[in-house]
Amino acid sequence: MESNDKEGETAPTVGSQELASKNESVLIEENEITQNENLDAEIMGADSGNKRKFISPAWDHFERKLIGGKWKAICNNCKKSLGGESKNGTRHLLDHIKTCLHKKQKTIKQSLLQPTKSNDERMMLGTYHFNQDHGREELANMIILHEYPLSMVDHVGFRRFIYVPCSHTAEVLANSLVDCLLDWNLDRKLSTLTIDNCTTNDAMIELILDKVPPSSLILEGKLFHMRCCAHILNLVLRDGLQLIIGSIEIIRYSVGFWTATPKRDEKFIETARQLKVPSTKKLELVCKTRWNSTYLMLNTVLKYKDVFALLKHRESLYKRVPTKDDWSKVREISSKLEIFYDAT
């Protein structure tokens, strides 16, 4: 019996060693999990000293975890691990929040009020955030569902619709551009950025310079912001066109009227064929923010001057017809715009 007891006390086998090792690792993991679960209690602190350490707003964006025996601060957005010990402070965490590329922008400027119904049928006001991908998907579904022709993009109503502003804030633009620069490995190869002249772009430049090290740019970013010469020219010419804005609006109305539906477009082409107009160019509706599109529109309609006059007597709904004075102003301004068009 004694020999049997001794045999039972022989050294553990390889299998039992592996089991013991696994048990030890499980105990270590459970210990770390337990410490993480008790984090909230520690953050609140058993004394006033601990409570003071964790009142920083930085902890709204980080989760404190024990990793390898050391406290780490894990970013809720990009999951980056930073020092989370009390002696580290929170300055580095606040700096990371400012430059985190995965931070979700949730500002009042980007939110719109949207009425919703609660479970008890009461109306409540909530917030709505613009989503570009969702908008595109709904637009595609609308075209497929109602079998709209693709030519609808040339209709006056659709062109007015696309001018509705969306959530293009300085923060959204800056984050999108920096994301592209980082993905394409261009963040340290950038010299200048040429953009239009508007306050949103000015603010965007400042945000980008906060994210991209100035040392990687020529003259430390002094030449980074380049204002678009073509856009400046566009602004100058737009102001000049205001002198004959009344005549241009009548021309724009006429073009919009005869391109609004396929039936009207066919009628216009048929009338031009009857008058043996040599031009085959299609009428194009002007883009109000681009002077060159105004030139192209005016240059085209001049070839169809007689067509508009004849259609006045064939279509009762066509009310605003360009007068002799309108055609004279359009012809004169078109010759001036041609110089700038050829130069640019």
DRENDO-1510 file (C-alpha; in Angstrom, 1 decimal, always signed):
<recs>
REC; n; res; u; v; w
REC; 1; MET; +0.0; +0.0; +0.0 .
REC; 2; GLU; +2.9; +2.3; +0.8 .
REC; 3; SER; +4.5; +1.6; -2.5 .
REC; 4; ASN; +1.2; +2.4; -4.2 .
REC; 5; ASP; +0.9; +5.7; -2.4 .
REC; 6; LYS; +4.5; +6.7; -3.4 .
REC; 7; GLU; +3.7; +5.7; -7.0 .
REC; 8; GLY; +0.7; +8.0; -6.9 .
REC; 9; GLU; +3.0; +10.9; -5.9 .
REC; 10; THR; +5.3; +10.6; -8.9 .
REC; 11; ALA; +6.3; +13.7; -11.0 .
REC; 12; PRO; +3.4; +15.2; -13.1 .
REC; 13; THR; +3.3; +14.2; -16.7 .
REC; 14; VAL; +3.7; +16.6; -19.7 .
REC; 15; GLY; -0.1; +16.9; -20.0 .
REC; 16; SER; -0.5; +17.9; -16.5 .
REC; 17; GLN; +2.3; +20.5; -16.8 .
REC; 18; GLU; +0.5; +22.1; -19.8 .
REC; 19; LEU; -2.8; +22.1; -17.9 .
REC; 20; ALA; -1.1; +23.8; -14.9 .
REC; 21; SER; +0.5; +26.4; -17.3 .
REC; 22; LYS; -2.9; +27.1; -18.9 .
REC; 23; ASN; -4.5; +27.5; -15.5 .
REC; 24; GLU; -1.8; +30.0; -14.4 .
REC; 25; SER; -2.4; +32.1; -17.6 .
REC; 26; VAL; -6.1; +32.0; -17.1 .
REC; 27; LEU; -5.6; +33.2; -13.5 .
REC; 28; ILE; -3.4; +36.1; -14.8 .
REC; 29; GLU; -6.0; +37.1; -17.4 .
REC; 30; GLU; -8.8; +36.9; -14.9 .
REC; 31; ASN; -6.8; +39.1; -12.5 .
REC; 32; GLU; -6.3; +41.8; -15.2 .
REC; 33; ILE; -10.0; +41.6; -16.1 .
REC; 34; THR; -11.0; +42.0; -12.5 .
REC; 35; GLN; -8.7; +45.0; -12.2 .
REC; 36; ASN; -10.2; +46.6; -15.3 .
REC; 37; GLU; -13.7; +46.0; -14.1 .
REC; 38; ASN; -12.8; +47.8; -10.8 .
REC; 39; LEU; -11.4; +50.7; -12.8 .
REC; 40; ASP; -14.6; +52.8; -12.4 .
REC; 41; ALA; -14.3; +52.5; -8.7 .
REC; 42; GLU; -10.7; +53.5; -8.8 .
REC; 43; ILE; -11.4; +56.5; -11.1 .
REC; 44; MET; -13.9; +57.8; -8.6 .
REC; 45; GLY; -11.3; +57.2; -6.0 .
REC; 46; ALA; -11.5; +56.1; -2.4 .
REC; 47; ASP; -10.1; +59.5; -1.4 .
REC; 48; SER; -10.2; +63.0; -2.8 .
REC; 49; GLY; -6.7; +62.6; -4.3 .
REC; 50; ASN; -7.8; +59.9; -6.7 .
REC; 51; LYS; -11.0; +61.7; -7.7 .
REC; 52; ARG; -9.0; +64.8; -8.7 .
REC; 53; LYS; -6.7; +62.8; -11.0 .
REC; 54; PHE; -9.5; +61.5; -13.3 .
REC; 55; ILE; -11.8; +64.5; -13.8 .
REC; 56; SER; -10.0; +65.6; -17.0 .
REC; 57; PRO; -12.2; +65.8; -20.1 .
REC; 58; ALA; -9.6; +63.6; -21.8 .
REC; 59; TRP; -11.1; +60.5; -20.2 .
REC; 60; ASP; -14.3; +61.1; -22.2 .
REC; 61; HIS; -12.3; +59.9; -25.2 .
REC; 62; PHE; -10.1; +57.2; -23.6 .
REC; 63; GLU; -10.5; +54.0; -21.8 .
REC; 64; ARG; -8.0; +53.1; -19.1 .
REC; 65; LYS; -6.8; +49.5; -19.1 .
REC; 66; LEU; -4.1; +47.5; -17.3 .
REC; 67; ILE; -1.8; +45.9; -20.0 .
REC; 68; GLY; +1.3; +44.0; -19.0 .
REC; 69; GLY; +1.2; +45.4; -15.5 .
REC; 70; LYS; +1.1; +49.0; -16.7 .
REC; 71; TRP; -1.9; +51.3; -17.0 .
REC; 72; LYS; -2.6; +52.4; -20.6 .
REC; 73; ALA; -5.1; +54.9; -22.1 .
REC; 74; ILE; -6.8; +53.4; -25.2 .
REC; 75; CYS; -8.3; +55.9; -27.6 .
REC; 76; ASN; -12.0; +55.2; -28.2 .
REC; 77; ASN; -11.7; +56.2; -31.9 .
REC; 78; CYS; -8.4; +54.9; -33.3 .
REC; 79; LYS; -7.6; +52.4; -30.5 .
REC; 80; LYS; -4.1; +53.8; -30.1 .
REC; 81; SER; -2.4; +53.0; -26.8 .
REC; 82; LEU; -0.9; +55.8; -24.8 .
REC; 83; GLY; +0.5; +56.1; -21.3 .
REC; 84; GLY; -2.2; +55.9; -18.7 .
REC; 85; GLU; -0.3; +56.1; -15.5 .
REC; 86; SER; -1.2; +58.9; -13.1 .
REC; 87; LYS; +2.3; +60.4; -13.3 .
REC; 88; ASN; +1.9; +60.8; -17.1 .
REC; 89; GLY; -0.9; +63.4; -16.7 .
REC; 90; THR; -3.4; +64.0; -19.5 .
REC; 91; ARG; -1.8; +66.7; -21.7 .
REC; 92; HIS; -0.6; +64.1; -24.2 .
REC; 93; LEU; -4.1; +62.7; -24.3 .
REC; 94; LEU; -5.7; +66.1; -25.0 .
REC; 95; ASP; -3.1; +66.7; -27.8 .
REC; 96; HIS; -4.0; +63.3; -29.3 .
REC; 97; ILE; -7.7; +64.2; -29.3 .
REC; 98; LYS; -7.0; +67.3; -31.4 .
REC; 99; THR; -5.1; +65.3; -34.1 .
REC; 100; CYS; -6.9; +62.0; -34.0 .
REC; 101; LEU; -7.9; +61.3; -37.7 .
REC; 102; HIS; -10.6; +58.9; -36.7 .
REC; 103; LYS; -12.4; +61.3; -34.3 .
REC; 104; LYS; -16.1; +61.5; -35.1 .
REC; 105; GLN; -17.1; +65.1; -35.7 .
REC; 106; LYS; -20.2; +65.8; -33.7 .
REC; 107; THR; -20.9; +69.6; -33.7 .
REC; 108; ILE; -24.1; +71.6; -33.5 .
REC; 109; LYS; -23.2; +73.2; -36.9 .
REC; 110; GLN; -23.5; +69.8; -38.6 .
REC; 111; SER; -26.8; +68.9; -37.0 .
REC; 112; LEU; -30.3; +69.7; -38.2 .
REC; 113; LEU; -33.5; +69.4; -36.2 .
REC; 114; GLN; -35.7; +66.4; -37.2 .
REC; 115; PRO; -39.1; +65.6; -35.8 .
REC; 116; THR; -39.6; +62.0; -34.6 .
REC; 117; LYS; -42.4; +60.1; -32.9 .
REC; 118; SER; -41.9; +58.4; -29.6 .
REC; 119; ASN; -43.5; +55.1; -28.6 .
REC; 120; ASP; -46.5; +56.9; -27.1 .
REC; 121; GLU; -47.1; +58.8; -30.4 .
REC; 122; ARG; -45.8; +62.1; -29.0 .
REC; 123; MET; -43.7; +64.3; -31.4 .
REC; 124; MET; -40.1; +64.8; -30.3 .
REC; 125; LEU; -37.2; +66.8; -31.8 .
REC; 126; GLY; -34.0; +65.0; -32.5 .
REC; 127; THR; -30.9; +65.7; -34.6 .
REC; 128; TYR; -30.1; +64.7; -38.1 .
REC; 129; HIS; -26.6; +64.3; -39.5 .
REC; 130; PHE; -26.0; +64.6; -43.3 .
REC; 131; ASN; -24.7; +61.4; -44.9 .
REC; 132; GLN; -23.3; +61.7; -48.4 .
REC; 133; ASP; -23.3; +57.9; -49.1 .
REC; 134; HIS; -26.9; +57.6; -47.9 .
REC; 135; GLY; -27.9; +60.5; -50.1 .
REC; 136; ARG; -26.4; +58.9; -53.2 .
REC; 137; GLU; -28.1; +55.6; -52.5 .
REC; 138; GLU; -31.5; +57.2; -52.1 .
REC; 139; LEU; -31.0; +59.2; -55.3 .
REC; 140; ALA; -30.1; +56.0; -57.2 .
REC; 141; ASN; -33.2; +54.2; -55.8 .
REC; 142; MET; -35.4; +57.1; -56.8 .
REC; 143; ILE; -34.1; +56.9; -60.4 .
REC; 144; ILE; -34.6; +53.2; -60.6 .
REC; 145; LEU; -38.0; +53.1; -58.9 .
REC; 146; HIS; -39.6; +55.8; -61.1 .
REC; 147; GLU; -37.5; +55.0; -64.3 .
REC; 148; TYR; -36.4; +58.6; -64.6 .
REC; 149; PRO; -34.3; +59.4; -67.7 .
REC; 150; LEU; -30.6; +60.1; -67.1 .
REC; 151; SER; -31.1; +63.4; -68.9 .
REC; 152; MET; -32.9; +64.6; -65.8 .
REC; 153; VAL; -29.5; +66.0; -64.7 .
REC; 154; ASP; -30.0; +68.7; -67.3 .
REC; 155; HIS; -33.4; +69.8; -66.0 .
REC; 156; VAL; -33.8; +73.1; -64.2 .
REC; 157; GLY; -35.4; +71.6; -61.1 .
REC; 158; PHE; -32.6; +69.1; -60.7 .
REC; 159; ARG; -29.9; +71.7; -61.1 .
REC; 160; ARG; -31.5; +73.8; -58.4 .
REC; 161; PHE; -31.6; +70.7; -56.2 .
REC; 162; ILE; -27.9; +70.0; -56.4 .
REC; 163; TYR; -27.1; +73.6; -55.2 .
REC; 164; VAL; -28.6; +72.8; -51.8 .
REC; 165; PRO; -25.6; +73.0; -49.4 .
REC; 166; CYS; -24.5; +70.0; -47.4 .
REC; 167; SER; -22.2; +69.4; -44.5 .
REC; 168; HIS; -18.9; +70.7; -46.0 .
REC; 169; THR; -17.4; +72.2; -42.9 .
REC; 170; ALA; -13.7; +73.0; -42.4 .
REC; 171; GLU; -13.3; +70.1; -40.1 .
REC; 172; VAL; -14.8; +67.6; -42.5 .
REC; 173; LEU; -12.8; +68.9; -45.5 .
REC; 174; ALA; -9.5; +68.9; -43.4 .
REC; 175; ASN; -10.0; +65.4; -42.1 .
REC; 176; SER; -10.9; +64.0; -45.5 .
REC; 177; LEU; -7.9; +65.6; -47.2 .
REC; 178; VAL; -5.4; +64.6; -44.5 .
REC; 179; ASP; -6.8; +61.0; -44.6 .
REC; 180; CYS; -6.0; +61.0; -48.4 .
REC; 181; LEU; -2.5; +62.4; -47.9 .
REC; 182; LEU; -1.7; +59.8; -45.3 .
REC; 183; ASP; -3.2; +56.9; -47.3 .
REC; 184; TRP; -1.1; +58.0; -50.4 .
REC; 185; ASN; +2.0; +58.6; -48.3 .
REC; 186; LEU; +2.1; +62.3; -49.4 .
REC; 187; ASP; +2.0; +64.0; -46.0 .
REC; 188; ARG; +5.8; +64.6; -46.1 .
REC; 189; LYS; +6.0; +65.4; -49.8 .
REC; 190; LEU; +3.6; +68.3; -49.9 .
REC; 191; SER; +4.7; +71.8; -50.9 .
REC; 192; THR; +1.6; +73.9; -51.6 .
REC; 193; LEU; -2.2; +73.6; -51.7 .
REC; 194; THR; -4.1; +75.7; -54.2 .
REC; 195; ILE; -7.7; +76.3; -53.3 .
REC; 196; ASP; -10.6; +78.7; -53.9 .
REC; 197; ASN; -11.0; +81.9; -51.9 .
REC; 198; CYS; -13.5; +81.3; -49.1 .
REC; 199; THR; -13.6; +81.4; -45.3 .
REC; 200; THR; -14.2; +77.7; -45.1 .
REC; 201; ASN; -11.0; +76.9; -47.0 .
REC; 202; ASP; -9.0; +79.4; -44.9 .
REC; 203; ALA; -10.1; +77.6; -41.7 .
REC; 204; MET; -9.4; +74.2; -43.4 .
REC; 205; ILE; -5.8; +75.3; -44.1 .
REC; 206; GLU; -5.2; +76.1; -40.4 .
REC; 207; LEU; -6.6; +72.7; -39.4 .
REC; 208; ILE; -4.4; +70.9; -41.9 .
REC; 209; LEU; -1.3; +72.7; -40.6 .
REC; 210; ASP; -2.1; +71.5; -37.1 .
REC; 211; LYS; -2.1; +67.9; -38.4 .
REC; 212; VAL; +0.8; +68.0; -40.9 .
REC; 213; PRO; +4.2; +68.9; -39.4 .
REC; 214; PRO; +5.3; +72.3; -40.8 .
REC; 215; SER; +8.9; +71.1; -40.9 .
REC; 216; SER; +7.9; +68.8; -43.8 .
REC; 217; LEU; +6.7; +71.7; -46.0 .
REC; 218; ILE; +8.7; +74.3; -48.0 .
REC; 219; LEU; +9.7; +77.2; -45.8 .
REC; 220; GLU; +7.8; +75.5; -43.0 .
REC; 221; GLY; +4.5; +76.0; -44.6 .
REC; 222; LYS; +4.7; +79.7; -45.4 .
REC; 223; LEU; +3.9; +78.9; -49.1 .
REC; 224; PHE; +1.4; +76.2; -48.3 .
REC; 225; HIS; -1.7; +78.2; -48.8 .
REC; 226; MET; -1.9; +79.3; -52.5 .
REC; 227; ARG; -5.0; +81.1; -53.7 .
REC; 228; CYS; -6.4; +80.0; -57.0 .
REC; 229; CYS; -5.8; +82.6; -59.7 .
REC; 230; ALA; -8.6; +81.2; -61.9 .
REC; 231; HIS; -11.0; +81.6; -59.0 .
REC; 232; ILE; -9.9; +85.2; -58.4 .
REC; 233; LEU; -10.5; +85.9; -62.1 .
REC; 234; ASN; -13.9; +84.2; -61.8 .
REC; 235; LEU; -14.9; +86.6; -59.0 .
REC; 236; VAL; -13.7; +89.7; -61.0 .
REC; 237; LEU; -15.7; +88.7; -64.1 .
REC; 238; ARG; -18.8; +87.8; -62.0 .
REC; 239; ASP; -18.8; +91.3; -60.7 .
REC; 240; GLY; -18.5; +92.7; -64.2 .
REC; 241; LEU; -21.4; +90.6; -65.5 .
REC; 242; GLN; -23.6; +92.2; -62.9 .
REC; 243; LEU; -23.8; +95.2; -65.2 .
REC; 244; ILE; -26.0; +93.2; -67.6 .
REC; 245; ILE; -27.4; +90.7; -65.2 .
REC; 246; GLY; -31.0; +91.4; -66.4 .
REC; 247; SER; -30.3; +90.4; -70.0 .
REC; 248; ILE; -28.3; +87.3; -68.8 .
REC; 249; GLU; -31.2; +86.2; -66.6 .
REC; 250; ILE; -33.6; +86.4; -69.5 .
REC; 251; ILE; -31.2; +84.3; -71.6 .
REC; 252; ARG; -30.8; +81.8; -68.7 .
REC; 253; TYR; -34.6; +81.5; -68.4 .
REC; 254; SER; -35.0; +80.9; -72.2 .
REC; 255; VAL; -32.3; +78.1; -72.1 .
REC; 256; GLY; -33.8; +76.6; -69.0 .
REC; 257; PHE; -37.3; +76.7; -70.5 .
REC; 258; TRP; -36.3; +74.9; -73.8 .
REC; 259; THR; -34.2; +72.3; -72.0 .
REC; 260; ALA; -36.6; +71.5; -69.2 .
REC; 261; THR; -38.2; +68.5; -70.9 .
REC; 262; PRO; -37.3; +66.2; -73.8 .
REC; 263; LYS; -40.4; +67.3; -75.7 .
REC; 264; ARG; -39.4; +71.0; -75.6 .
REC; 265; ASP; -35.9; +70.1; -76.5 .
REC; 266; GLU; -37.1; +68.3; -79.6 .
REC; 267; LYS; -39.3; +71.2; -80.5 .
REC; 268; PHE; -36.4; +73.6; -80.3 .
REC; 269; ILE; -34.2; +71.4; -82.5 .
REC; 270; GLU; -37.0; +71.0; -85.1 .
REC; 271; THR; -37.5; +74.7; -85.3 .
REC; 272; ALA; -33.7; +75.3; -85.7 .
REC; 273; ARG; -33.8; +72.8; -88.5 .
REC; 274; GLN; -36.6; +74.5; -90.2 .
REC; 275; LEU; -34.8; +77.8; -90.1 .
REC; 276; LYS; -31.6; +76.1; -91.4 .
REC; 277; VAL; -29.5; +77.2; -88.5 .
REC; 278; PRO; -25.9; +75.9; -89.3 .
REC; 279; SER; -25.0; +75.2; -85.6 .
REC; 280; THR; -25.6; +71.8; -84.0 .
REC; 281; LYS; -24.5; +72.8; -80.5 .
REC; 282; LYS; -26.9; +71.9; -77.7 .
REC; 283; LEU; -28.2; +74.6; -75.3 .
REC; 284; GLU; -26.4; +74.4; -72.0 .
REC; 285; LEU; -27.7; +75.9; -68.7 .
REC; 286; VAL; -25.2; +78.2; -67.0 .
REC; 287; CYS; -23.5; +77.4; -63.7 .
REC; 288; LYS; -23.9; +80.6; -61.7 .
REC; 289; THR; -20.5; +80.2; -60.0 .
REC; 290; ARG; -18.5; +79.8; -63.2 .
REC; 291; TRP; -18.1; +82.7; -65.6 .
REC; 292; ASN; -16.8; +80.5; -68.4 .
REC; 293; SER; -20.1; +78.5; -68.4 .
REC; 294; THR; -21.8; +81.9; -68.8 .
REC; 295; TYR; -19.6; +82.6; -71.8 .
REC; 296; LEU; -20.3; +79.2; -73.4 .
REC; 297; MET; -24.1; +79.6; -72.9 .
REC; 298; LEU; -24.1; +83.1; -74.4 .
REC; 299; ASN; -21.9; +82.1; -77.3 .
REC; 300; THR; -24.3; +79.2; -78.1 .
REC; 301; VAL; -27.6; +81.1; -77.8 .
REC; 302; LEU; -26.4; +83.8; -80.2 .
REC; 303; LYS; -26.4; +81.3; -83.0 .
REC; 304; TYR; -30.1; +80.5; -82.2 .
REC; 305; LYS; -31.3; +84.1; -81.9 .
REC; 306; ASP; -34.0; +83.7; -84.7 .
REC; 307; VAL; -35.2; +80.4; -83.2 .
REC; 308; PHE; -36.1; +82.0; -79.9 .
REC; 309; ALA; -38.0; +84.8; -81.7 .
REC; 310; LEU; -40.0; +82.2; -83.8 .
REC; 311; LEU; -40.8; +80.0; -80.8 .
REC; 312; LYS; -42.4; +83.0; -79.1 .
REC; 313; HIS; -45.3; +82.6; -81.4 .
REC; 314; ARG; -45.5; +78.8; -81.2 .
REC; 315; GLU; -45.5; +78.3; -77.5 .
REC; 316; SER; -47.9; +80.3; -75.3 .
REC; 317; LEU; -46.1; +79.3; -72.1 .
REC; 318; TYR; -42.8; +80.9; -73.3 .
REC; 319; LYS; -43.2; +84.4; -71.8 .
REC; 320; ARG; -39.8; +86.0; -71.3 .
REC; 321; VAL; -38.2; +86.4; -74.7 .
REC; 322; PRO; -34.9; +88.3; -75.2 .
REC; 323; THR; -35.4; +91.7; -76.8 .
REC; 324; LYS; -33.2; +93.5; -79.3 .
REC; 325; ASP; -31.4; +95.3; -76.5 .
REC; 326; ASP; -30.8; +92.1; -74.7 .
REC; 327; TRP; -29.2; +90.5; -77.8 .
REC; 328; SER; -27.0; +93.6; -78.4 .
REC; 329; LYS; -25.6; +93.5; -74.8 .
REC; 330; VAL; -25.1; +89.7; -75.0 .
REC; 331; ARG; -23.2; +90.0; -78.3 .
REC; 332; GLU; -20.9; +92.7; -76.9 .
REC; 333; ILE; -20.1; +91.0; -73.6 .
REC; 334; SER; -19.6; +87.7; -75.3 .
REC; 335; SER; -16.8; +89.1; -77.4 .
REC; 336; LYS; -15.1; +90.5; -74.3 .
REC; 337; LEU; -15.4; +87.2; -72.4 .
REC; 338; GLU; -13.9; +85.3; -75.3 .
REC; 339; ILE; -10.5; +87.0; -74.5 .
REC; 340; PHE; -10.5; +85.7; -71.0 .
REC; 341; TYR; -11.8; +82.3; -72.1 .
REC; 342; ASP; -8.9; +81.8; -74.5 .
REC; 343; ALA; -6.4; +83.0; -71.9 .
REC; 344; THR; -7.5; +80.5; -69.3 .
</recs>
